[in-house]
Each structure stands twice: as C-alpha cells, then as structure tokens.
Amino acid sequence: MSLHHWFIPHRETHEKAKLLHWHFLIIYILLFILLRVGIDLVSEIKPGVLGVNSDITVSQVIEGTNRERQKNGLLPLTENAELDRAALEKAKNMFEENYWAHFSPSGRDPWGFIISSGYRFSYAGENLAKNFYTSGDAVRAWMASPTHRDNILNSKYQDIGVAVLEGNLNGQKTTLVVQMFGKSYQVVASAPPPQINLAGQNITLPSEAGQSGQQILSMGGEKIVLPKTIDPLTITKIGGISIFAVIAFLLLLDFLILRRRGVFRLSGHHVAHLSFLAIAGASVILSHAGEIL
C-alpha cells in the first residue's frame, strides 16, 4: 500500500483514503477523549499549571449588576462592607475545603458567612461564578440564567457585597466571584423571619439568624490579575479544531479528486459530512469558559 492511499482515494478502486475509514474516525474520537483525560491528569499531577487568566474588578461586577437593575427600573444596590466581608470569607472557604457549591462539605451554609460578618438581614441571596475572563462575562452569564437573574433583579435587595479571589480549585488555577445580596432590618416586634435566596431556592431562617458582632472588610475596586497559566479551554479548542480540520481537509480532497476522475460514489455524502463537521467545529469555537452557581 502506497503512502498516498492514506490521504487520497485509491487510483483504481476509488476507495476512500485510509484516514477516512470508520475505524480511524473512532481513533480521532479517542484522541479527543485522551486530550481531555490528559488535562485532568495534569490538574492532578501539577496543580496550578492549568487555569483561566482572568482580569476582574469588584467595582465592575457591582457596576454591571446595577446597570442591569436600572435597565429594569430598579434602584441600584449599595456596596456594603459587611457583605463584602461575607463574600470574601465564602470564597476563602471554597478554596480551603476545595468545593464548588453553595454549601461546604463540612456543612457551612451561605447565611452563616453573612451572619458572621455582622450583617443583620431580612432578605439575602448569593450568586457564584468561576473562571470567567472578565467581570462583564460573569454578569452576562448570571443574567442569562433565570434563577441568577432573579437574584440580581430582586426588588427586595438594597445592599451588595462582592469578592474576587484566585487560588487552586480541583487542581486548576481558578478565579472565584462571590456575589452577596441583602436587605438589613431594624429590630422590631413584627420583623419577619430572615430569608435567603440561592439562585432561585428560597430558604426561611430562624428569626434570630441576624444576631452577630460586626466585622468590616471592603474589597473596594481591587483588581485581581492572575499569573499566566495554560488555559484548558484553549487546549481543548485547539485539539478539537485540529482534528475537525484534518477530517474536513481529507473529505474535501476526496471530493475534488473523485470529481476530477469523473467518479460518483453513492456512499460519499461529502456535503452532509462537511456540514456536520462545520457545526461541530463551530460548537467548539463558540464554547466559553466560566461556570455559575
């Protein structure tokens, strides 16, 4: 078998190039899976090498949030030092206990951080985001999610606290954005039990939940710029697009050569295959970093 039969149709039988046979397509899929497994292994063996390089400011997160509220006829939220403190402590705890959730593995809950900060609330809420490139990306992702959007556009809230913190989470450099909302209350006999909203999940707390001493820490407009790391999403995109490009090139070459030879192969389906590859490639290109919770 000559080398060119791996890349172009057979001269006599017009059989597909060997690299387009179904068993090679399985190999391409396995290569992509191997790439993903390799990324996970690097995260385990060399923690902190992989990660997203984010450029985020607390002030921009708050400005973006208030911009969305004002678009919807709501009053802007006021940055609150105690909620800033609560958000920062929550972010620190997520790195310390290595989790991505509203509740920690040890059982710590979001309102516990708010109460410990000294903020006494009748309503409170929490939005989480990680590994977005910019503050705007995180706010847009929250607004695209109905439950997170409800938190941002909740008319009951008056205050906001935000923390942005970077560290290692599950072996990868991670930027966490913690957004806390609240409405404080004065101690009166008719005060309703405190409530907290975790991206759509309403929880009513005991009425004494707001009792705690005050501790103040404002993140202000602090800008978090991460050291350079290797972005796993970029690696995945390059690997996936490279595989799609090779297959697309071979399909196009197969089509052009057969057309030049005046051969029509019933099993060709070049247009369908190329269309599928175009859709798959576009989905890889349009995939984006970041998660919300």
N, C-alpha and C positions, 0 to 999 in steps of 0.2 A: 504494500500500500504506500503510495507516494505521499509526501508531506502535504501537498496542496489539497488532497482529498479531505483533510481535516477542516479546511476553510471554505472550499467551493464544491459545487455538485460534481459527481463523478462524470467524466467526459463521455462515457458510453452508456451507462445505465441511468444517468441523471439523478442518481440517489443523492439525498441531502448531504451536506457537509457533515462529517462525523460529529463536530461540535454542536450540531443542531439536533442530534438524536435524543430521544426521550430520556435515556439514561444519563446523558450529560446535563440535561435540564435539571434532573434530580441532584446532580453534583453541584450545580450552581446554587440551588436552594440550600444544600448542606453547607456550602461555603459561607452563605449569608448567615445561617444559624451559627456556624463556627465563629464568625466575626462577633456576633452578639455574646456568645459564651466567653470569647476571649476578653471582651470588655468587662464582663462580670468578674472574670478571674483576675484581671489587672486591678480592679477595685478591691479585691480581697488581698492580693499579694502586695500591692503598692498603694495603700490608701493615700488619697490626696493628689495622686498624679492626674486622674481624670476629674473633670468638673467643668461647670459653665462659668465663664468670666463675665460677671455682672457689673454694671455701673448703675447703682441705685442710690437715690437720696430719699430720706424720710420726708422731707418737705414736699418733694414731687409726688410722693404717694398720697399725702394729705391734700395737696392741691388738686390732683387728678380726681380724688374721691369727692371733694367739694364741688368741682366742676360738674361732675355727673349729677350731684344733688341739685345744683342750681338749674341745670338743664330741665330738671323735672319739677321745678317750682318749690324746692325745699330749701330751708335755711342751711348755710354751711355749718360744719361741725367745728368746734373749738378744740385745739390741741390741749390735752390735759396731761400734766406731768406724772400724775399717779397712774394713768392708763399707759403712758409711755413706759413707766417702770414695770407694770404688769406684763406688757408685751415683750420687753427685754428679758424678764425672768422666764417667761414661757419659752422664748427662743433658746435661751441658755439651757433650759431643762431638756428641750428636744434633742440638743446635741449631747448632753450628758447621758441621757438614757437611750439615745440612738433610736428615735421613733419619729414617724410622720403620721400624726393623728391628733385629734382634739384632746384625747385622754392619754396620759402617760402609762407605760407598762406597770408602774408602781401604784397607779390609781389616782394620780394627781389630776384634778379637773381644771378647766379654764377659769371658772369663777374663783377658785382658790387663789390664783395669781392676782386676780383683780382685788379680792378682799385683802390679801396680804399687803397690797400696795397702799392701802388706806382709803381706797375709793369706795364710797358707800352708794350703792346703785339700786334703782328700782327696775331698770332695764339694762341689759348688757348683751353684747354679741361679739363674735370672733370670726375673722376670715384669715386663712393661712395661704401662703404661696411660697413656692421654692423654685429656684433655678430659672428665673426669667432674666432676660438680658437687660431690660430697662424697667423703670417704675411704671411707665405707661403700659408696657406689655402686661404687667401684673394686674393693673386696674382694668384693662380691657378684658382680660380673662375672667376676672370676677364679674364684670358686667354682662358677660356672655353666659354666665351660669345663673339660672333663675333664683336659686336659693342664696347665692352670694350677693346677687343684685338686690334682693330683698333686704339684706343687711345694710348695704350701702344706702339704699333709698328708704330706710325705715324712719318715719317721721317722729318716732318716739325718742330717737337718739339726739343728744346735744353735744357730746364730747367724743373725742377720738384720741387714741394713742397708737403709735406705730414704732416698731423696732425692726431694724435690718441687721442681720448678723450672719457672718460666714464661718464655716467650720467643716468638719468631716462628718457626713451622714451616710451610713451604709457604705463606707469606703470611698466615697466621692466628695470632692470639694463642692459644697452646697451653700447657696445663699438663701436664707430663710427670711421671709417677710411676714411679720405677725401684726395684724390689724385688730385693735380692740375698740369697741364702741360702748358708749354708756350714757345713762341719764342718772344724775345724782338726785338724792331726795333728802329733805329735812325730816327729822324725827317727829312724826305726828301720830296721833292715835289711829287715824284712818289710813295710814300708809299701806299700800298693797304689798303682798309678798314680792320679793325681787324675782325677776325673770331674766333668763339669758337665752340668746339665740345662737346656735351653732350651725350656720349655713342652712337655716330652714327648720332646725329641730328646736322647738320651744321647750324650755325647762323652767319650772317654777321652783324657787328655792325657799327654805325656811326664812321667816321674816327677820331673824337675827343675823342673816348672812352678811350684812354690810358692816358689822362691828369689827373694827381693827385699827391699829395705830397707823399713822401716816408716814410714808417714806417717799421722797421725791427724787426722781431722776429723769431729766428731759434729754432725749436724743437730739432735739433741735433739728438742724438741717444737715446732720452728719452724713458724709458721703462715704459709701463703702465701695472700695475698688479692690478686687481680688488679685492676687498674684496670678501670673499666667499659668494656665493648666491646659490639658488636652481635652477638648470638648467631645464627649462620646457621641453626641448627636451628629456632629460634623463627620466623625469617623464613619458612623452608620450611613450617612448620606453619601459620602464618597464611595464606600464599598458597594452600596446598593446601586447607585447610578452607574458605577463602572461595570457591574455585572449586566445591568439592563442595556448599557451602550454596546457591549460586546455582542450580546444576542441580537440586538437591533441591527448592528452592522452586518452580521452574518446573514440575517434574514433578507436585508436589502441587497446584499451581494448575491445571494441565492436567486432572488427575483430578477435582478438585472442580467445575470449570466443565462438563466433559463430563457428569458425573453430574447436575448441575443441569439440563442440557439434555436429559437422558434419552438420551444417545448412548453406545453401546458401541463402542469402536474395537478391532478384533482385534489390531492391532499395538501396542496400548498398553503392556502388561506393566508397569504402574506399580509394582506391588508388587516385582517382580523388580528393576527399576531402582533403586528406593529402597533395597532390601535391599543391592544391590551398593554403592551409594553409602555406606550406613551402615558396611559392612565396610571399604571403602576409607578412609573418614574416620576410623574407629576405629584403623586401622593407622597413619595419620599422627599421630593424637593420642598413641598409645602408643609411637611411636618415641622413642628416647632418645639422649642424647649419649654420647660415650665410645667408645674402642676399646681392645682389649687385644692383646698380642702376647707 
